[in-house]
């Protein structure tokens, strides 16, 4: 269970980064959409 091998730690950190980057992309997309909607008016 508590695998402390470098390989498992690397996998966990890469999954965390992927999760963070995907949420950041969603935030940026939402901001861009709001800005585009604001420009249209």
mmCIF entry with sequence, helices, sheets and N, C-alpha, C, O atoms, coordinates in Angstrom:
data_MODEL
# 
_entry.id   MODEL 
# 
_entity.id                         1 
_entity.type                       polymer 
_entity.pdbx_number_of_molecules   1 
# 
_entity_poly.entity_id                      1 
_entity_poly.type                           'polypeptide(L)' 
_entity_poly.nstd_linkage                   no 
_entity_poly.nstd_monomer                   no 
_entity_poly.pdbx_seq_one_letter_code       
;(UNK)(UNK)(UNK)(UNK)(UNK)(UNK)(UNK)(UNK)(UNK)(UNK)(UNK)(UNK)(UNK)(UNK)(UNK)(UNK)
(UNK)(UNK)(UNK)(UNK)(UNK)(UNK)(UNK)(UNK)(UNK)(UNK)(UNK)(UNK)(UNK)(UNK)(UNK)(UNK)
(UNK)(UNK)(UNK)(UNK)(UNK)(UNK)(UNK)(UNK)(UNK)
;
_entity_poly.pdbx_seq_one_letter_code_can   XXXXXXXXXXXXXXXXXXXXXXXXXXXXXXXXXXXXXXXXX 
_entity_poly.pdbx_strand_id                 A 
# 
loop_
_entity_poly_seq.entity_id 
_entity_poly_seq.num 
_entity_poly_seq.mon_id 
_entity_poly_seq.hetero 
1 1  UNK n 
1 2  UNK n 
1 3  UNK n 
1 4  UNK n 
1 5  UNK n 
1 6  UNK n 
1 7  UNK n 
1 8  UNK n 
1 9  UNK n 
1 10 UNK n 
1 11 UNK n 
1 12 UNK n 
1 13 UNK n 
1 14 UNK n 
1 15 UNK n 
1 16 UNK n 
1 17 UNK n 
1 18 UNK n 
1 19 UNK n 
1 20 UNK n 
1 21 UNK n 
1 22 UNK n 
1 23 UNK n 
1 24 UNK n 
1 25 UNK n 
1 26 UNK n 
1 27 UNK n 
1 28 UNK n 
1 29 UNK n 
1 30 UNK n 
1 31 UNK n 
1 32 UNK n 
1 33 UNK n 
1 34 UNK n 
1 35 UNK n 
1 36 UNK n 
1 37 UNK n 
1 38 UNK n 
1 39 UNK n 
1 40 UNK n 
1 41 UNK n 
# 
_struct_asym.id          A 
_struct_asym.entity_id   1 
# 
_struct_conf.conf_type_id            HELX_P 
_struct_conf.id                      HELX_P1 
_struct_conf.pdbx_PDB_helix_id       AA1 
_struct_conf.beg_label_comp_id       UNK 
_struct_conf.beg_label_asym_id       A 
_struct_conf.beg_label_seq_id        6 
_struct_conf.pdbx_beg_PDB_ins_code   ? 
_struct_conf.end_label_comp_id       UNK 
_struct_conf.end_label_asym_id       A 
_struct_conf.end_label_seq_id        40 
_struct_conf.pdbx_end_PDB_ins_code   ? 
_struct_conf.beg_auth_comp_id        UNK 
_struct_conf.beg_auth_asym_id        A 
_struct_conf.beg_auth_seq_id         6 
_struct_conf.end_auth_comp_id        UNK 
_struct_conf.end_auth_asym_id        A 
_struct_conf.end_auth_seq_id         40 
_struct_conf.pdbx_PDB_helix_class    1 
_struct_conf.details                 ? 
_struct_conf.pdbx_PDB_helix_length   35 
# 
_struct_conf_type.id          HELX_P 
_struct_conf_type.criteria    ? 
_struct_conf_type.reference   ? 
# 
loop_
_atom_site.group_PDB 
_atom_site.id 
_atom_site.type_symbol 
_atom_site.label_atom_id 
_atom_site.label_alt_id 
_atom_site.label_comp_id 
_atom_site.label_asym_id 
_atom_site.label_entity_id 
_atom_site.label_seq_id 
_atom_site.pdbx_PDB_ins_code 
_atom_site.Cartn_x 
_atom_site.Cartn_y 
_atom_site.Cartn_z 
_atom_site.occupancy 
_atom_site.B_iso_or_equiv 
_atom_site.pdbx_formal_charge 
_atom_site.auth_seq_id 
_atom_site.auth_comp_id 
_atom_site.auth_asym_id 
_atom_site.auth_atom_id 
_atom_site.pdbx_PDB_model_num 
ATOM 1   N N  . UNK A 1 1  ? 0.835   -1.201 0.000   1.00 0.00 ? 1  UNK A N  1 
ATOM 2   C CA . UNK A 1 1  ? 0.000   0.000  0.000   1.00 0.00 ? 1  UNK A CA 1 
ATOM 3   C C  . UNK A 1 1  ? 0.879   1.263  0.000   1.00 0.00 ? 1  UNK A C  1 
ATOM 4   O O  . UNK A 1 1  ? 0.912   1.999  -0.986  1.00 0.00 ? 1  UNK A O  1 
ATOM 5   N N  . UNK A 1 2  ? 1.591   1.507  1.116   1.00 0.00 ? 2  UNK A N  1 
ATOM 6   C CA . UNK A 1 2  ? 2.398   2.725  1.207   1.00 0.00 ? 2  UNK A CA 1 
ATOM 7   C C  . UNK A 1 2  ? 3.697   2.576  0.446   1.00 0.00 ? 2  UNK A C  1 
ATOM 8   O O  . UNK A 1 2  ? 4.765   2.490  1.052   1.00 0.00 ? 2  UNK A O  1 
ATOM 9   N N  . UNK A 1 3  ? 3.619   2.545  -0.874  1.00 0.00 ? 3  UNK A N  1 
ATOM 10  C CA . UNK A 1 3  ? 4.802   2.347  -1.707  1.00 0.00 ? 3  UNK A CA 1 
ATOM 11  C C  . UNK A 1 3  ? 5.605   3.633  -1.782  1.00 0.00 ? 3  UNK A C  1 
ATOM 12  O O  . UNK A 1 3  ? 5.127   4.641  -2.301  1.00 0.00 ? 3  UNK A O  1 
ATOM 13  N N  . UNK A 1 4  ? 6.833   3.599  -1.260  1.00 0.00 ? 4  UNK A N  1 
ATOM 14  C CA . UNK A 1 4  ? 7.670   4.798  -1.233  1.00 0.00 ? 4  UNK A CA 1 
ATOM 15  C C  . UNK A 1 4  ? 8.713   4.777  -2.353  1.00 0.00 ? 4  UNK A C  1 
ATOM 16  O O  . UNK A 1 4  ? 9.643   5.584  -2.339  1.00 0.00 ? 4  UNK A O  1 
ATOM 17  N N  . UNK A 1 5  ? 8.576   3.876  -3.310  1.00 0.00 ? 5  UNK A N  1 
ATOM 18  C CA . UNK A 1 5  ? 9.564   3.802  -4.386  1.00 0.00 ? 5  UNK A CA 1 
ATOM 19  C C  . UNK A 1 5  ? 9.493   5.063  -5.246  1.00 0.00 ? 5  UNK A C  1 
ATOM 20  O O  . UNK A 1 5  ? 8.418   5.643  -5.397  1.00 0.00 ? 5  UNK A O  1 
ATOM 21  N N  . UNK A 1 6  ? 10.625  5.495  -5.811  1.00 0.00 ? 6  UNK A N  1 
ATOM 22  C CA . UNK A 1 6  ? 10.644  6.726  -6.622  1.00 0.00 ? 6  UNK A CA 1 
ATOM 23  C C  . UNK A 1 6  ? 9.651   6.673  -7.776  1.00 0.00 ? 6  UNK A C  1 
ATOM 24  O O  . UNK A 1 6  ? 9.071   7.690  -8.158  1.00 0.00 ? 6  UNK A O  1 
ATOM 25  N N  . UNK A 1 7  ? 9.461   5.478  -8.326  1.00 0.00 ? 7  UNK A N  1 
ATOM 26  C CA . UNK A 1 7  ? 8.563   5.356  -9.476  1.00 0.00 ? 7  UNK A CA 1 
ATOM 27  C C  . UNK A 1 7  ? 7.127   5.718  -9.083  1.00 0.00 ? 7  UNK A C  1 
ATOM 28  O O  . UNK A 1 7  ? 6.453   6.451  -9.807  1.00 0.00 ? 7  UNK A O  1 
ATOM 29  N N  . UNK A 1 8  ? 6.663   5.210  -7.947  1.00 0.00 ? 8  UNK A N  1 
ATOM 30  C CA . UNK A 1 8  ? 5.284   5.497  -7.525  1.00 0.00 ? 8  UNK A CA 1 
ATOM 31  C C  . UNK A 1 8  ? 5.137   6.967  -7.164  1.00 0.00 ? 8  UNK A C  1 
ATOM 32  O O  . UNK A 1 8  ? 4.113   7.581  -7.460  1.00 0.00 ? 8  UNK A O  1 
ATOM 33  N N  . UNK A 1 9  ? 6.155   7.535  -6.525  1.00 0.00 ? 9  UNK A N  1 
ATOM 34  C CA . UNK A 1 9  ? 6.100   8.953  -6.160  1.00 0.00 ? 9  UNK A CA 1 
ATOM 35  C C  . UNK A 1 9  ? 6.055   9.822  -7.412  1.00 0.00 ? 9  UNK A C  1 
ATOM 36  O O  . UNK A 1 9  ? 5.338   10.821 -7.463  1.00 0.00 ? 9  UNK A O  1 
ATOM 37  N N  . UNK A 1 10 ? 6.830   9.427  -8.423  1.00 0.00 ? 10 UNK A N  1 
ATOM 38  C CA . UNK A 1 10 ? 6.842   10.180 -9.679  1.00 0.00 ? 10 UNK A CA 1 
ATOM 39  C C  . UNK A 1 10 ? 5.463   10.126 -10.325 1.00 0.00 ? 10 UNK A C  1 
ATOM 40  O O  . UNK A 1 10 ? 4.972   11.129 -10.844 1.00 0.00 ? 10 UNK A O  1 
ATOM 41  N N  . UNK A 1 11 ? 4.850   8.967  -10.292 1.00 0.00 ? 11 UNK A N  1 
ATOM 42  C CA . UNK A 1 11 ? 3.529   8.801  -10.899 1.00 0.00 ? 11 UNK A CA 1 
ATOM 43  C C  . UNK A 1 11 ? 2.507   9.681  -10.188 1.00 0.00 ? 11 UNK A C  1 
ATOM 44  O O  . UNK A 1 11 ? 1.693   10.342 -10.832 1.00 0.00 ? 11 UNK A O  1 
ATOM 45  N N  . UNK A 1 12 ? 2.553   9.687  -8.866  1.00 0.00 ? 12 UNK A N  1 
ATOM 46  C CA . UNK A 1 12 ? 1.604   10.495 -8.093  1.00 0.00 ? 12 UNK A CA 1 
ATOM 47  C C  . UNK A 1 12 ? 1.770   11.974 -8.400  1.00 0.00 ? 12 UNK A C  1 
ATOM 48  O O  . UNK A 1 12 ? 0.785   12.685 -8.600  1.00 0.00 ? 12 UNK A O  1 
ATOM 49  N N  . UNK A 1 13 ? 3.027   12.442 -8.437  1.00 0.00 ? 13 UNK A N  1 
ATOM 50  C CA . UNK A 1 13 ? 3.252   13.872 -8.670  1.00 0.00 ? 13 UNK A CA 1 
ATOM 51  C C  . UNK A 1 13 ? 2.831   14.250 -10.082 1.00 0.00 ? 13 UNK A C  1 
ATOM 52  O O  . UNK A 1 13 ? 2.298   15.339 -10.294 1.00 0.00 ? 13 UNK A O  1 
ATOM 53  N N  . UNK A 1 14 ? 3.060   13.373 -11.049 1.00 0.00 ? 14 UNK A N  1 
ATOM 54  C CA . UNK A 1 14 ? 2.655   13.700 -12.424 1.00 0.00 ? 14 UNK A CA 1 
ATOM 55  C C  . UNK A 1 14 ? 1.135   13.737 -12.531 1.00 0.00 ? 14 UNK A C  1 
ATOM 56  O O  . UNK A 1 14 ? 0.588   14.545 -13.282 1.00 0.00 ? 14 UNK A O  1 
ATOM 57  N N  . UNK A 1 15 ? 0.447   12.869 -11.787 1.00 0.00 ? 15 UNK A N  1 
ATOM 58  C CA . UNK A 1 15 ? -1.015  12.894 -11.801 1.00 0.00 ? 15 UNK A CA 1 
ATOM 59  C C  . UNK A 1 15 ? -1.521  14.182 -11.161 1.00 0.00 ? 15 UNK A C  1 
ATOM 60  O O  . UNK A 1 15 ? -2.494  14.772 -11.631 1.00 0.00 ? 15 UNK A O  1 
ATOM 61  N N  . UNK A 1 16 ? -0.855  14.620 -10.080 1.00 0.00 ? 16 UNK A N  1 
ATOM 62  C CA . UNK A 1 16 ? -1.245  15.871 -9.431  1.00 0.00 ? 16 UNK A CA 1 
ATOM 63  C C  . UNK A 1 16 ? -1.072  17.032 -10.395 1.00 0.00 ? 16 UNK A C  1 
ATOM 64  O O  . UNK A 1 16 ? -1.941  17.899 -10.492 1.00 0.00 ? 16 UNK A O  1 
ATOM 65  N N  . UNK A 1 17 ? 0.054   17.052 -11.111 1.00 0.00 ? 17 UNK A N  1 
ATOM 66  C CA . UNK A 1 17 ? 0.316   18.134 -12.060 1.00 0.00 ? 17 UNK A CA 1 
ATOM 67  C C  . UNK A 1 17 ? -0.722  18.123 -13.171 1.00 0.00 ? 17 UNK A C  1 
ATOM 68  O O  . UNK A 1 17 ? -1.206  19.178 -13.580 1.00 0.00 ? 17 UNK A O  1 
ATOM 69  N N  . UNK A 1 18 ? -1.066  16.947 -13.658 1.00 0.00 ? 18 UNK A N  1 
ATOM 70  C CA . UNK A 1 18 ? -2.048  16.849 -14.738 1.00 0.00 ? 18 UNK A CA 1 
ATOM 71  C C  . UNK A 1 18 ? -3.398  17.371 -14.251 1.00 0.00 ? 18 UNK A C  1 
ATOM 72  O O  . UNK A 1 18 ? -4.094  18.076 -14.980 1.00 0.00 ? 18 UNK A O  1 
ATOM 73  N N  . UNK A 1 19 ? -3.760  17.029 -13.039 1.00 0.00 ? 19 UNK A N  1 
ATOM 74  C CA . UNK A 1 19 ? -5.033  17.491 -12.468 1.00 0.00 ? 19 UNK A CA 1 
ATOM 75  C C  . UNK A 1 19 ? -5.023  19.018 -12.349 1.00 0.00 ? 19 UNK A C  1 
ATOM 76  O O  . UNK A 1 19 ? -5.993  19.684 -12.710 1.00 0.00 ? 19 UNK A O  1 
ATOM 77  N N  . UNK A 1 20 ? -3.918  19.559 -11.839 1.00 0.00 ? 20 UNK A N  1 
ATOM 78  C CA . UNK A 1 20 ? -3.815  21.003 -11.640 1.00 0.00 ? 20 UNK A CA 1 
ATOM 79  C C  . UNK A 1 20 ? -3.865  21.729 -12.978 1.00 0.00 ? 20 UNK A C  1 
ATOM 80  O O  . UNK A 1 20 ? -4.541  22.749 -13.109 1.00 0.00 ? 20 UNK A O  1 
ATOM 81  N N  . UNK A 1 21 ? -3.152  21.206 -13.969 1.00 0.00 ? 21 UNK A N  1 
ATOM 82  C CA . UNK A 1 21 ? -3.119  21.894 -15.260 1.00 0.00 ? 21 UNK A CA 1 
ATOM 83  C C  . UNK A 1 21 ? -4.489  21.830 -15.935 1.00 0.00 ? 21 UNK A C  1 
ATOM 84  O O  . UNK A 1 21 ? -4.890  22.785 -16.600 1.00 0.00 ? 21 UNK A O  1 
ATOM 85  N N  . UNK A 1 22 ? -5.202  20.732 -15.775 1.00 0.00 ? 22 UNK A N  1 
ATOM 86  C CA . UNK A 1 22 ? -6.528  20.643 -16.408 1.00 0.00 ? 22 UNK A CA 1 
ATOM 87  C C  . UNK A 1 22 ? -7.499  21.618 -15.749 1.00 0.00 ? 22 UNK A C  1 
ATOM 88  O O  . UNK A 1 22 ? -8.328  22.220 -16.432 1.00 0.00 ? 22 UNK A O  1 
ATOM 89  N N  . UNK A 1 23 ? -7.405  21.780 -14.434 1.00 0.00 ? 23 UNK A N  1 
ATOM 90  C CA . UNK A 1 23 ? -8.297  22.732 -13.759 1.00 0.00 ? 23 UNK A CA 1 
ATOM 91  C C  . UNK A 1 23 ? -7.910  24.156 -14.139 1.00 0.00 ? 23 UNK A C  1 
ATOM 92  O O  . UNK A 1 23 ? -8.778  25.017 -14.279 1.00 0.00 ? 23 UNK A O  1 
ATOM 93  N N  . UNK A 1 24 ? -6.621  24.410 -14.306 1.00 0.00 ? 24 UNK A N  1 
ATOM 94  C CA . UNK A 1 24 ? -6.175  25.740 -14.726 1.00 0.00 ? 24 UNK A CA 1 
ATOM 95  C C  . UNK A 1 24 ? -6.668  26.034 -16.138 1.00 0.00 ? 24 UNK A C  1 
ATOM 96  O O  . UNK A 1 24 ? -7.075  27.158 -16.431 1.00 0.00 ? 24 UNK A O  1 
ATOM 97  N N  . UNK A 1 25 ? -6.636  25.040 -17.007 1.00 0.00 ? 25 UNK A N  1 
ATOM 98  C CA . UNK A 1 25 ? -7.118  25.226 -18.376 1.00 0.00 ? 25 UNK A CA 1 
ATOM 99  C C  . UNK A 1 25 ? -8.604  25.563 -18.356 1.00 0.00 ? 25 UNK A C  1 
ATOM 100 O O  . UNK A 1 25 ? -9.052  26.426 -19.110 1.00 0.00 ? 25 UNK A O  1 
ATOM 101 N N  . UNK A 1 26 ? -9.362  24.900 -17.514 1.00 0.00 ? 26 UNK A N  1 
ATOM 102 C CA . UNK A 1 26 ? -10.804 25.176 -17.422 1.00 0.00 ? 26 UNK A CA 1 
ATOM 103 C C  . UNK A 1 26 ? -11.034 26.606 -16.956 1.00 0.00 ? 26 UNK A C  1 
ATOM 104 O O  . UNK A 1 26 ? -11.895 27.309 -17.485 1.00 0.00 ? 26 UNK A O  1 
ATOM 105 N N  . UNK A 1 27 ? -10.246 27.040 -15.947 1.00 0.00 ? 27 UNK A N  1 
ATOM 106 C CA . UNK A 1 27 ? -10.377 28.408 -15.442 1.00 0.00 ? 27 UNK A CA 1 
ATOM 107 C C  . UNK A 1 27 ? -10.061 29.406 -16.549 1.00 0.00 ? 27 UNK A C  1 
ATOM 108 O O  . UNK A 1 27 ? -10.800 30.368 -16.758 1.00 0.00 ? 27 UNK A O  1 
ATOM 109 N N  . UNK A 1 28 ? -8.957  29.169 -17.256 1.00 0.00 ? 28 UNK A N  1 
ATOM 110 C CA . UNK A 1 28 ? -8.556  30.081 -18.325 1.00 0.00 ? 28 UNK A CA 1 
ATOM 111 C C  . UNK A 1 28 ? -9.603  30.119 -19.425 1.00 0.00 ? 28 UNK A C  1 
ATOM 112 O O  . UNK A 1 28 ? -9.882  31.183 -19.978 1.00 0.00 ? 28 UNK A O  1 
ATOM 113 N N  . UNK A 1 29 ? -10.180 28.981 -19.748 1.00 0.00 ? 29 UNK A N  1 
ATOM 114 C CA . UNK A 1 29 ? -11.200 28.922 -20.790 1.00 0.00 ? 29 UNK A CA 1 
ATOM 115 C C  . UNK A 1 29 ? -12.432 29.712 -20.342 1.00 0.00 ? 29 UNK A C  1 
ATOM 116 O O  . UNK A 1 29 ? -13.042 30.421 -21.143 1.00 0.00 ? 29 UNK A O  1 
ATOM 117 N N  . UNK A 1 30 ? -12.790 29.592 -19.084 1.00 0.00 ? 30 UNK A N  1 
ATOM 118 C CA . UNK A 1 30 ? -13.954 30.322 -18.572 1.00 0.00 ? 30 UNK A CA 1 
ATOM 119 C C  . UNK A 1 30 ? -13.689 31.824 -18.615 1.00 0.00 ? 30 UNK A C  1 
ATOM 120 O O  . UNK A 1 30 ? -14.568 32.601 -18.987 1.00 0.00 ? 30 UNK A O  1 
ATOM 121 N N  . UNK A 1 31 ? -12.492 32.227 -18.241 1.00 0.00 ? 31 UNK A N  1 
ATOM 122 C CA . UNK A 1 31 ? -12.128 33.651 -18.268 1.00 0.00 ? 31 UNK A CA 1 
ATOM 123 C C  . UNK A 1 31 ? -12.154 34.159 -19.703 1.00 0.00 ? 31 UNK A C  1 
ATOM 124 O O  . UNK A 1 31 ? -12.684 35.237 -19.974 1.00 0.00 ? 31 UNK A O  1 
ATOM 125 N N  . UNK A 1 32 ? -11.588 33.392 -20.614 1.00 0.00 ? 32 UNK A N  1 
ATOM 126 C CA . UNK A 1 32 ? -11.548 33.795 -22.019 1.00 0.00 ? 32 UNK A CA 1 
ATOM 127 C C  . UNK A 1 32 ? -12.969 33.912 -22.569 1.00 0.00 ? 32 UNK A C  1 
ATOM 128 O O  . UNK A 1 32 ? -13.270 34.834 -23.328 1.00 0.00 ? 32 UNK A O  1 
ATOM 129 N N  . UNK A 1 33 ? -13.827 32.991 -22.191 1.00 0.00 ? 33 UNK A N  1 
ATOM 130 C CA . UNK A 1 33 ? -15.217 33.032 -22.669 1.00 0.00 ? 33 UNK A CA 1 
ATOM 131 C C  . UNK A 1 33 ? -15.914 34.279 -22.137 1.00 0.00 ? 33 UNK A C  1 
ATOM 132 O O  . UNK A 1 33 ? -16.662 34.934 -22.862 1.00 0.00 ? 33 UNK A O  1 
ATOM 133 N N  . UNK A 1 34 ? -15.667 34.605 -20.869 1.00 0.00 ? 34 UNK A N  1 
ATOM 134 C CA . UNK A 1 34 ? -16.287 35.807 -20.291 1.00 0.00 ? 34 UNK A CA 1 
ATOM 135 C C  . UNK A 1 34 ? -15.786 37.050 -21.018 1.00 0.00 ? 34 UNK A C  1 
ATOM 136 O O  . UNK A 1 34 ? -16.569 37.950 -21.323 1.00 0.00 ? 34 UNK A O  1 
ATOM 137 N N  . UNK A 1 35 ? -14.488 37.102 -21.293 1.00 0.00 ? 35 UNK A N  1 
ATOM 138 C CA . UNK A 1 35 ? -13.908 38.265 -21.968 1.00 0.00 ? 35 UNK A CA 1 
ATOM 139 C C  . UNK A 1 35 ? -14.499 38.384 -23.374 1.00 0.00 ? 35 UNK A C  1 
ATOM 140 O O  . UNK A 1 35 ? -14.833 39.482 -23.820 1.00 0.00 ? 35 UNK A O  1 
ATOM 141 N N  . UNK A 1 36 ? -14.625 37.254 -24.068 1.00 0.00 ? 36 UNK A N  1 
ATOM 142 C CA . UNK A 1 36 ? -15.172 37.283 -25.424 1.00 0.00 ? 36 UNK A CA 1 
ATOM 143 C C  . UNK A 1 36 ? -16.615 37.752 -25.385 1.00 0.00 ? 36 UNK A C  1 
ATOM 144 O O  . UNK A 1 36 ? -17.038 38.532 -26.239 1.00 0.00 ? 36 UNK A O  1 
ATOM 145 N N  . UNK A 1 37 ? -17.374 37.285 -24.405 1.00 0.00 ? 37 UNK A N  1 
ATOM 146 C CA . UNK A 1 37 ? -18.786 37.692 -24.290 1.00 0.00 ? 37 UNK A CA 1 
ATOM 147 C C  . UNK A 1 37 ? -18.859 39.186 -23.998 1.00 0.00 ? 37 UNK A C  1 
ATOM 148 O O  . UNK A 1 37 ? -19.742 39.878 -24.507 1.00 0.00 ? 37 UNK A O  1 
ATOM 149 N N  . UNK A 1 38 ? -17.936 39.685 -23.181 1.00 0.00 ? 38 UNK A N  1 
ATOM 150 C CA . UNK A 1 38 ? -17.940 41.097 -22.845 1.00 0.00 ? 38 UNK A CA 1 
ATOM 151 C C  . UNK A 1 38 ? -17.606 41.963 -24.051 1.00 0.00 ? 38 UNK A C  1 
ATOM 152 O O  . UNK A 1 38 ? -18.143 43.061 -24.199 1.00 0.00 ? 38 UNK A O  1 
ATOM 153 N N  . UNK A 1 39 ? -16.733 41.477 -24.901 1.00 0.00 ? 39 UNK A N  1 
ATOM 154 C CA . UNK A 1 39 ? -16.333 42.248 -26.090 1.00 0.00 ? 39 UNK A CA 1 
ATOM 155 C C  . UNK A 1 39 ? -17.463 42.333 -27.115 1.00 0.00 ? 39 UNK A C  1 
ATOM 156 O O  . UNK A 1 39 ? -17.578 43.315 -27.848 1.00 0.00 ? 39 UNK A O  1 
ATOM 157 N N  . UNK A 1 40 ? -18.292 41.295 -27.154 1.00 0.00 ? 40 UNK A N  1 
ATOM 158 C CA . UNK A 1 40 ? -19.380 41.266 -28.148 1.00 0.00 ? 40 UNK A CA 1 
ATOM 159 C C  . UNK A 1 40 ? -20.414 42.342 -27.865 1.00 0.00 ? 40 UNK A C  1 
ATOM 160 O O  . UNK A 1 40 ? -21.013 42.882 -28.795 1.00 0.00 ? 40 UNK A O  1 
ATOM 161 N N  . UNK A 1 41 ? -20.629 42.659 -26.600 1.00 0.00 ? 41 UNK A N  1 
ATOM 162 C CA . UNK A 1 41 ? -21.697 43.609 -26.238 1.00 0.00 ? 41 UNK A CA 1 
ATOM 163 C C  . UNK A 1 41 ? -21.381 45.030 -26.669 1.00 0.00 ? 41 UNK A C  1 
ATOM 164 O O  . UNK A 1 41 ? -22.180 45.937 -26.436 1.00 0.00 ? 41 UNK A O  1 
# 
